[in-house]
Amino acid sequence: KEFFKLKNIKKLIIVNRKTIPEEIYNLKNLEELYIVGSKRGGKIDELPKGITKLKKLNALRLGCNNLTEFPKELCNLVNLEYLEFSSNRINKLPEDIAKLKELKELNLNSNKLKSLPEGICDLENLEILNIYSNEIKIFPKNMAKLKKLKELNLWNNNLVEFPEELCNLVNIEKLYLSRNKINKLPEDIAKLKKLKELDLNDNKLKSLPEGICDLENLEILNIYSNEIRILPKNMAKLKNLKELDLSFKDLTEFPKELCNLKNLEILNISYNKIKNLSEKISNLNKLKVLEASGNRLRNLPKNIKKLKELEEIHLRDNNFSEFPKELCSLVNLKEIDLSFNKVKKLPKNITNIKKLKLLNKIYNVNVAEYMRNSLKKWL
């Protein structure tokens, strides 16, 4: 009780408690309140009444508890900027959530939500909305009203279609939709001109619309674990794309469309069925990391030695019987992974790669002995 007389406390963190004393509301100057449950069983089932007495509260975190309802009282905390309810059991949000006009970040991941109220569209200052790991299938029609929304995370929901309403979030920069059941993207995705990061991993996509090529600010595109075999012809329009993940698909050829992505820095084509890389891969002169493990490669194109910026190349689990001599010209390489191939020896001029820090060739043949003999001085 003496603790609650400390009137100047601005931040309070409570962990692993089953009940919260009402005296907490005597801390009139409190700005941040975290009541976080734990796996050991200390979780609250409800908030004691009176939280609206904390007029200065701007951050409230109630993660990892047993809350089954969104406490309506919270809708009167009009100065809240950050609100978290992750890992609870909430299945519905009140329409009065619209009162939280100052809210900038709302975290509702890992609950039982199946829909969002129209009132959420009135959160005019909202910048980040995390609702991953719920059961959401439909969205409010007026999502376009969220003019300041920059980040939306819908990972691991029950979406079978890309919600058309999202195409009106014209200021969105990060959109995460992995681990759903989406089988098609709308052409109107082209309206998301400010989008920088798009995550569509682990869905049911069989193709990408041409409209995706109009996302002129896109920097990161993750579409691994889908059923895509061909890419849009105008991929080269993605001038700012720096990272592309096409792993775990059924690609049998290196997509020629990739060779025009001049600013690409990280390319992942691992675990496909690709037998050859294109000679035009040399166009990717800013490439720093190439992930091509788990394919059917036996050799590398000669022009790969023109990738002077390349720092990492991962060729694990392919069909190499010889160390690719082209790599010895890539003097900026720091990491080479040739494990689970059939390489018997290393070339003498591997010593040209002065910056090499990691050479992984586990489960190749006789390489360990060769390294001891031929690289003793270099090491």
Secondary structure as UniProt FT lines:
FT   HELIX           3..5
FT   TURN            7..8
FT   STRAND          11..15
FT   HELIX           22..26
FT   TURN            28..29
FT   STRAND          32..36
FT   TURN            39..40
FT   HELIX           51..53
FT   TURN            55..56
FT   STRAND          59..61
FT   HELIX           72..76
FT   TURN            78..79
FT   STRAND          82..84
FT   HELIX           95..99
FT   TURN            101..102
FT   STRAND          105..107
FT   HELIX           118..122
FT   TURN            124..125
FT   STRAND          128..130
FT   TURN            141..142
FT   HELIX           143..145
FT   TURN            147..148
FT   STRAND          151..153
FT   HELIX           164..168
FT   TURN            170..171
FT   STRAND          174..176
FT   HELIX           187..191
FT   TURN            193..194
FT   STRAND          197..199
FT   HELIX           210..214
FT   TURN            216..217
FT   STRAND          220..222
FT   TURN            233..234
FT   HELIX           235..237
FT   TURN            239..240
FT   STRAND          243..245
FT   HELIX           256..260
FT   TURN            262..263
FT   STRAND          266..268
FT   HELIX           279..283
FT   TURN            285..286
FT   STRAND          289..291
FT   HELIX           302..306
FT   TURN            308..309
FT   STRAND          312..314
FT   HELIX           325..329
FT   TURN            331..332
FT   STRAND          335..337
FT   HELIX           348..352
FT   TURN            354..355
FT   STRAND          358..360
FT   TURN            362..363
FT   HELIX           367..374
FT   TURN            376..378
//
